[in-house]
Amino acid sequence: MSIAENRIIGAVIIGVGASLLMDLWNLFLKRAFGIPSLNYCLLGRWLIHMPEGRFVHESIGVSPKKRLECAMGWMAHYSIGVMLALGFVALASDDWLTRPRMLPALLFGLGTVVFPLLVMQPSMGLGIASSRTPNPTLARLKSLGTHIVFGLGMYASALVLGWMLQEG
């Protein structure tokens, strides 16, 4: 396998691992503190409305439900995680996959919070940076924390991947 293929496969594994850690984090927040997570069915609904030319909703929760929106939302969630990891690995130093460092992954994860705050939330009717939610500060902190966990998940996944490759 070429170095480029290894980087792509590594990025896919890292993206899935980071997304999974994000999901575990959100499950912890929900069970321990009653803080709900993004309903990925609503993400799917938002995406399925796009081919019809509808990109912005007054409130995605009251927009018409779409067939397979939950499946689409979950697939999109993991696909977005993989695409972000591919972007990170493309930007990272050539040896990051073999010698991952936490700070670059953490900063990248933190930087990805611009997508929900400035694109997804306003488009779904939640306002810029959750300004139209009942508790904008909590929603913003949750978004920041979740994306920090995504960055940590990329780092942790790269460590596990490296360990598995050394063992095998």
C-alpha positions as CSV (number, residue, x, y, z in Angstrom):
1,M,0.0,0.0,0.0
2,S,1.2,3.5,-0.8
3,I,1.8,6.2,1.8
4,A,-1.2,8.1,0.4
5,E,-3.5,5.1,0.8
6,N,-2.2,4.5,4.4
7,R,-3.0,8.2,5.2
8,I,-6.5,7.9,3.8
9,I,-7.3,4.6,5.5
10,G,-5.8,6.0,8.8
11,A,-7.9,9.2,8.5
12,V,-11.1,7.1,7.9
13,I,-10.4,5.1,11.0
14,I,-9.5,8.2,13.0
15,G,-12.7,10.0,11.8
16,V,-14.9,7.0,12.8
17,G,-13.1,6.7,16.2
18,A,-13.4,10.4,16.9
19,S,-17.1,10.5,16.0
20,L,-17.7,7.4,18.2
21,L,-15.9,9.1,21.2
22,M,-18.1,12.2,20.5
23,D,-21.2,10.0,20.7
24,L,-20.0,8.4,24.0
25,W,-19.3,11.9,25.4
26,N,-22.8,13.0,24.5
27,L,-24.3,9.9,26.0
28,F,-22.4,10.6,29.2
29,L,-23.7,14.2,29.2
30,K,-27.3,13.0,28.7
31,R,-27.2,10.3,31.4
32,A,-25.1,12.1,34.0
33,F,-26.5,15.7,33.6
34,G,-29.6,15.4,31.5
35,I,-28.0,17.5,28.7
36,P,-29.5,16.3,25.4
37,S,-27.5,15.7,22.3
38,L,-28.2,16.8,18.8
39,N,-30.9,14.6,17.3
40,Y,-29.2,13.2,14.3
41,C,-32.6,12.6,12.7
42,L,-32.9,16.4,12.5
43,L,-29.5,16.5,10.8
44,G,-30.9,14.0,8.3
45,R,-34.1,16.0,7.8
46,W,-32.0,19.1,7.1
47,L,-29.9,17.3,4.6
48,I,-32.8,15.6,2.9
49,H,-34.6,18.9,2.4
50,M,-31.6,20.3,0.5
51,P,-32.2,18.7,-2.9
52,E,-35.6,20.4,-2.8
53,G,-33.8,23.7,-2.5
54,R,-34.5,24.3,1.2
55,F,-31.3,25.0,3.1
56,V,-32.6,27.2,5.9
57,H,-35.5,26.4,8.2
58,E,-37.4,28.5,10.7
59,S,-37.3,25.5,13.0
60,I,-36.0,22.1,11.7
61,G,-38.1,20.4,14.4
62,V,-41.4,21.5,12.8
63,S,-40.2,21.1,9.2
64,P,-41.9,18.1,7.5
65,K,-40.4,14.8,8.4
66,K,-38.6,12.9,5.7
67,R,-38.3,9.2,5.0
68,L,-35.0,7.7,6.3
69,E,-34.0,11.0,8.0
70,C,-32.6,9.2,11.0
71,A,-30.5,6.8,8.9
72,M,-29.3,9.8,6.8
73,G,-28.5,11.8,9.9
74,W,-26.4,9.1,11.5
75,M,-24.6,8.4,8.2
76,A,-23.9,12.1,7.8
77,H,-22.6,12.4,11.3
78,Y,-20.0,9.7,10.7
79,S,-19.2,10.9,7.2
80,I,-18.6,14.4,8.4
81,G,-16.3,13.0,11.1
82,V,-14.4,11.1,8.4
83,M,-14.2,14.1,6.1
84,L,-12.9,16.3,8.9
85,A,-10.3,13.7,9.8
86,L,-9.2,13.5,6.1
87,G,-8.8,17.2,6.1
88,F,-6.8,17.1,9.3
89,V,-4.5,14.3,8.1
90,A,-4.0,16.2,4.8
91,L,-2.9,19.3,6.7
92,A,-0.9,17.5,9.4
93,S,2.8,16.7,9.2
94,D,3.7,13.6,7.3
95,D,4.6,11.7,10.4
96,W,1.5,12.6,12.5
97,L,-0.2,9.3,11.9
98,T,2.9,7.4,13.1
99,R,3.7,9.8,15.9
100,P,0.5,11.6,16.8
101,R,0.6,14.7,19.0
102,M,-2.3,15.9,21.0
103,L,-2.1,19.6,20.5
104,P,-2.7,19.7,16.7
105,A,-5.6,17.3,16.9
106,L,-7.1,19.2,19.9
107,L,-6.8,22.6,18.1
108,F,-8.3,21.2,14.9
109,G,-11.2,19.7,16.8
110,L,-11.8,23.0,18.5
111,G,-11.7,24.8,15.2
112,T,-14.3,22.5,13.7
113,V,-16.9,24.1,16.1
114,V,-17.4,26.9,13.5
115,F,-19.4,24.5,11.4
116,P,-22.3,23.9,13.8
117,L,-22.2,27.4,15.3
118,L,-22.1,29.3,12.0
119,V,-23.7,26.9,9.5
120,M,-25.8,24.1,10.9
121,Q,-27.4,25.9,13.9
122,P,-28.5,29.0,11.9
123,S,-29.7,26.9,9.0
124,M,-31.8,24.7,11.4
125,G,-33.5,27.7,13.0
126,L,-31.4,27.8,16.2
127,G,-29.7,31.1,15.4
128,I,-26.0,31.9,15.0
129,A,-24.1,30.2,17.8
130,S,-27.4,28.8,19.3
131,S,-28.7,32.3,20.0
132,R,-32.3,31.2,19.5
133,T,-32.2,28.3,21.9
134,P,-33.6,28.4,25.5
135,N,-30.0,28.4,27.0
136,P,-27.5,29.7,24.4
137,T,-24.6,29.7,26.8
138,L,-25.1,26.0,27.7
139,A,-25.6,25.1,24.0
140,R,-22.4,26.9,23.0
141,L,-20.4,25.3,25.8
142,K,-21.7,21.9,24.8
143,S,-20.7,22.5,21.2
144,L,-17.2,23.6,22.3
145,G,-16.8,20.6,24.6
146,T,-18.1,18.2,22.0
147,H,-15.6,19.4,19.4
148,I,-12.8,19.4,21.8
149,V,-13.7,15.7,22.5
150,F,-13.7,15.2,18.7
151,G,-10.1,16.5,18.6
152,L,-9.1,14.3,21.5
153,G,-10.9,11.4,19.8
154,M,-8.7,11.9,16.7
155,Y,-5.6,11.8,18.8
156,A,-6.7,8.8,20.9
157,S,-7.8,6.9,17.7
158,A,-4.4,7.6,16.1
159,L,-2.7,6.2,19.2
160,V,-4.8,3.1,19.2
161,L,-4.3,2.7,15.4
162,G,-0.5,3.0,15.9
163,W,-0.6,0.5,18.7
164,M,-2.6,-2.0,16.7
165,L,-0.3,-1.7,13.7
166,Q,2.8,-2.3,15.9
167,E,1.1,-5.4,17.5
168,G,0.1,-6.8,14.1
